[in-house]
Amino acid sequence: MRRIERIQETLTDTEENLRQVVDAPPELVREVSTLKMELRGRKAALAVGLSLLNIYQD
């Protein structure tokens, strides 16, 4: 959960920086893309884990 929170904070900050820059460097665009992908993966893994916990708790 902490990593997801950190990714979201970093992503928000980085996207804000991108909005302020007219010609964004490719590294910054790539970083945003990578963070979004990691965030989706971690959220999916968390959802699967929580789902499995609910199955075993019932």
C-alpha positions as CSV (number, residue, x, y, z in Angstrom):
1,M,0.0,0.0,0.0
2,R,2.8,2.4,0.8
3,R,4.4,1.9,-2.5
4,I,1.1,2.6,-4.3
5,E,0.8,5.8,-2.3
6,R,4.3,6.9,-3.2
7,I,3.8,6.1,-6.8
8,Q,0.6,8.2,-6.9
9,E,2.3,11.1,-5.2
10,T,5.2,11.0,-7.6
11,L,2.9,10.6,-10.6
12,T,0.9,13.6,-9.5
13,D,4.0,15.7,-9.1
14,T,5.5,14.5,-12.4
15,E,2.3,15.1,-14.4
16,E,2.1,18.6,-12.9
17,N,5.6,19.2,-14.1
18,L,4.7,17.9,-17.5
19,R,1.8,20.4,-17.8
20,Q,4.1,23.3,-17.0
21,V,6.7,22.3,-19.7
22,V,5.9,23.1,-23.4
23,D,8.4,20.6,-24.9
24,A,8.8,17.9,-22.3
25,P,12.0,15.8,-22.3
26,P,11.4,12.2,-23.4
27,E,12.7,10.9,-20.1
28,L,10.0,12.7,-18.2
29,V,7.3,11.4,-20.5
30,R,8.8,7.9,-20.2
31,E,8.8,8.2,-16.4
32,V,5.1,9.1,-16.3
33,S,4.3,6.1,-18.5
34,T,6.4,3.8,-16.4
35,L,4.8,5.0,-13.2
36,K,1.3,4.5,-14.6
37,M,2.2,1.0,-15.6
38,E,3.7,0.1,-12.3
39,L,0.7,1.7,-10.5
40,R,-1.8,-0.4,-12.5
41,G,0.2,-3.6,-11.8
42,R,0.5,-2.9,-8.1
43,K,-3.2,-2.1,-7.8
44,A,-4.1,-5.3,-9.7
45,A,-1.8,-7.4,-7.4
46,L,-3.3,-5.8,-4.3
47,A,-6.9,-6.5,-5.6
48,V,-6.0,-10.1,-6.2
49,G,-4.3,-10.5,-2.8
50,L,-7.3,-8.9,-1.0
51,S,-9.7,-11.1,-3.0
52,L,-7.7,-14.2,-2.0
53,L,-7.7,-13.1,1.7
54,N,-11.5,-12.7,1.6
55,I,-11.9,-16.3,0.1
56,Y,-9.8,-17.7,2.9
57,Q,-11.5,-15.7,5.7
58,D,-15.0,-17.0,4.8
